[in-house]
Amino acid sequence: MHASTLVLALLLTPPAPAPTADEHHHGVVELTGPALTFDESLGATASTAWVRGLEESAQRKRELDQSIPRVTSGPQVQVMPGARVYPSEVTGFEIQVTATQAWSLDGYGRKRIAAAKSETEVIEVEARAQALEQQLAAAHAWIRLHAVELELELAKSELASMQELVATMIRAQEAGVVTRADVAQSRVLHAQAEAHVNDLQGAVHDLGLVLARETGSDASKPLVTRGDFPNITLPSEDELRRRFAELDSLPAVAKQRLLARSERARAAEAKAASATSLNAGFSVQREAGSDVVVFGVLGANVSVGAGARTQGQATAAARRAEAEAEATALALQATLTTAMHELHHTQGQLEILGEHSLPAHAALVASREQALAMGEGTQAELLRARAEHSAINRDYLEAQAEWVWARVEVWLYYEAFVAEQRDGEGSR
């Protein structure tokens, strides 16, 4: 039998089972959390501590806002009992009762209710902004973890092939058809494949913890994924660009706009709280001679400064919130523009790899195998072709993950735009 034919026959021997994850971690068994689908990961974000806490605080705040009265103080009652002691002919018990009610001349009660309502709106939109951020983080974590899990399976298969290659080359050396250098080269490839598997196992572990954190799960147990990459259907590019032009409707921008409005409402409340107020009421006096006298009472608490300090703080905070809204809008515009670009870029990269690179490398491996079987090629050429094919497979997995993430990111932002517009129309 020709030496090349013998080596090819040995290479076609069924591969040995791939080593388990525990074998690569020196027997250490690590506990993992549950396996989540993509939809389950997104759904779990609603129960994360921050999102749930903001939603509950907004709900409780709105309930308490409804109990705020329009009047800012109750009536004042003053009782002055006494006795007339001089002259002696009119001595006796006397009493005076005065009741007054204060009224703000600047509508303090109304402005206090408006300020409280604006504060609640900030919390509500902050909850929506955090929910969107949590969904984006969980979706990205799931996609990254799923891609690395797929790459790990591919690497384990490569490792199994390298293990079998080492055994094959040893048998071939014993048969006198390869050199010690060929055996050494196969062992180098095996060591590289083993190191790559170990690296990927570490990445799976770490990304599993990231997914656990972003979904509110037990952060001491890495999660794993279940199911396939999400199949996202996007609207037309014109529709996406039309929606994405309405940046002020995104929760992160709306939050800063509402915060500015809330600070101005607080400034108005502070001014009204220190504004001049009117005291109106009556006074009844019973004199020692049993005479009863009734007075009307009218007074005022004259304002000095009208809460200038609190107004200044709130006005400055409002302007700062407006500036942050503008900065947030610019940052989101850059994010959305990049996301739209990535839709096309990642799809093009995926098509190049899937339609050109992968088939070309598969054909190269097939031709190297055929050449080796006919005694016209070398083992080194076949190994090099297989290594390049595996590298392209990994590139394809990474490109697929980037393409899926680009679509998911655009989809989540688009859904946020739609939800905000729907809520805005429903509140009118």
C-alpha positions, 0 to 999 in steps of 0.5 A: 500500500502507498504511504499516502494511502495508508495515512489517509486510511488511518485518518478515516478511522472513526474519531475518539469521543471528545473530552468532557468539560470536566476533564478540561477543568481537572475534574472540577464540577461547576454548577450551572443555572437553567437554560434559557431561550432568547424570548425567556431571557427578554421576558426575565428582564421585567422582574430584575430588581431595578426595573421592578423597583422603579415600576413599583415606586412609580405606581406607589407614588402616583397613588400617593399623589392623588391624596395631596390636598389643594389646600396647603394648611388647615384653619388656625384657631386661637382661644384666649380665655381671661377675666376683667379685673378692673374696674370692680363693677364690671369684673368677670370672665371673658373669652375671645375665639379667633379662627382664620384660614390661610390662602396662597395668592400664587396657587401653591396648592395647585403648583404643589400637585403639578410638581408631584405629578411631574416627579411621578412621570419622571420615575415612570419614564425612567422605568421604561428607559431602564427596561429597554436598557435591560432588554438590550443588555440581556439580548446581547448577553444571550447572543454572545453566549449562544455564539460562544457555545456553538464555537465551543462545540465546533472546537470540541469536534476539532479537538477530537479530530486532533486527538485522533490525528495524534494517534493516527500519526503515531501508528503511521510512524510505527508503520514507517510512513511518516517522520517524528516531525509529523508526529510532533506537528500533530501534537502541536495542533492537538495542544493548540486545539485543547487550549482553544477549548479551554479558553472557550469553556472559560468564556462560556462560564463568564458569559453565562454569569453575565446573562444571569446578571442581566436577567436577574438570576442567581449570579453565582451560577452561569446560565446556558442558552437553549434554542436557536438564534432569534429570527427577527422580522424588521419593517422596511428601512424607510419605516425604521429611519422615519421612526428613528428620527423621533429621538425625543420619544425614546425613554432615555431622552424623554426622561431628561426632558421630563426631568427638566419640566419637573425641575421647573415645576419644583421651582414654581412650587418653591416660589408659590410656597414662599409667596404672600398668603392671605389670612381671612376669618372671624373673631368672637369675643364674650365680655364680662358684662355678657356682651358678645362682639364679633370681628372680621379678621383679615391679614397677610404673610408678606413674602420676602425673597419668594424662595429664591434659593430653592428656585435657583437650584431647581432652575439650574437643575432644569437647564442641566437636564435639558443639556443632558437630554440633548447629549443623550439624543446625540448619543442615541442618534449615533447608536441608531445610525451605527445600528442601521449601518451594521444591518448591512455590513454584517449581512454582507460579511455573513454572505461573503463567508457563507456563500464564498469562503466556506464553500471554497475552503470545503472544496480545498479540503476535499481536493487535498484529501483526494490528492493525498489518496492519489499520492499527489499531496502531503499530510501537511497540506491537508492539515493546513487546509482543515485548519483554515476551514475550521478558522473560517467556520469560527469566523462564520459563527462570529459573523452570524452572531454580529448579524443577529445582534444588529437586527435585534438591537434595531428591533428593540429600539424600534419597538420602544419607539412604537410603544412610546408613541402608543402610550402617548396617544393613549394618554391624550 
